[in-house]
Amino acid sequence: MAAACIFCKIIKGTLQPRPPKILYNPLLLSILTAKAGDIPSFKLFESERVFAFLDIQPLSKGHALVIPKHHGAKLTDIPDDQLTEILPVAKRVAIAAGVENYNILQNNGRLAHQEVDHVHFHMIPKPNQTEGLGIGWVQQKTEMDQLKALFNEMKAKM
């Protein structure tokens, strides 16, 4: 974890063991398992590798973040074994939010609109045309010879 990282401060602390089954009252359970890090959050899910919580500046109702506990600024900085739960947890968050339409978004670098230097995946509900993520998708004309050369270059590195 990075000491200055806001997301590392949110996940700081230890994973709480679940209380005995007799305490599975949702309100009581949330109180007993809530252990804030340096910064409190509305924790939706936590495992040894992943932390999910509601975004405090949402684009729409139910906007949440799913983050690996391993600190890294970009996706390529995170070991593969630390990423295995990310999409299954994002799926669970979308199901829990009860959304039909949503975006899963992950940005890498300032030019790609990344604001926090800790890998994070947004689950952003899109309930209507005005709420949620707005995307401008400007397609470029493709020269097939250039695309084939790029394909061969990238495939060789896979």
C-alpha positions, 0 to 999 in steps of 0.5 A, spaced: 500 500 500 502 507 498 501 511 504 499 517 500 494 514 496 487 515 498 484 508 496 490 505 500 487 509 506 480 507 504 482 499 504 487 500 510 485 496 516 484 488 516 479 484 514 474 483 519 471 475 520 464 474 519 460 474 526 456 468 528 450 466 524 446 468 529 448 475 528 445 475 521 441 481 522 443 486 516 443 492 520 447 489 526 452 485 521 454 492 518 455 495 524 459 489 527 463 488 520 464 496 519 472 497 520 474 504 517 481 505 514 484 512 515 478 514 510 471 511 511 467 508 506 460 505 504 464 498 503 460 493 499 464 488 499 471 486 501 476 480 500 483 478 501 484 482 494 479 486 492 475 492 495 468 495 493 465 501 495 460 506 493 463 512 489 462 519 494 461 523 487 457 518 483 455 519 476 448 516 478 445 512 483 449 506 485 455 508 482 461 504 485 468 502 485 471 496 485 479 496 486 485 491 487 488 491 494 495 491 491 497 498 489 499 500 482 497 506 478 496 502 472 493 496 470 499 493 467 502 495 474 498 490 478 500 482 478 495 478 474 493 474 480 491 480 484 486 481 478 482 475 478 476 477 482 475 484 479 470 483 474 466 477 478 465 483 484 464 488 479 458 483 476 456 482 483 455 490 484 451 491 478 446 485 480 446 488 487 445 495 484 439 492 480 441 495 474 439 493 467 444 498 463 451 500 466 458 501 464 464 498 467 470 503 466 477 503 468 482 509 466 490 508 465 493 515 466 491 522 466 490 523 458 485 517 459 482 521 465 485 517 471 484 522 477 486 517 482 493 513 481 490 506 484 487 502 479 480 502 480 474 500 476 467 504 476 460 500 475 456 506 473 449 505 472 446 508 466 438 509 468 437 514 462 440 518 457 442 524 462 444 520 468 451 516 468 456 516 463 456 520 457 461 518 452 463 521 445 466 515 441 469 518 435 471 513 430 477 514 425 478 511 418 482 505 418 487 503 412 487 496 412 494 495 410 496 499 417 491 495 421 494 489 418 501 491 420 499 493 427 495 486 428 501 483 426 506 487 431 501 486 437 500 479 436 507 478 436 507 481 443 502 477 446 
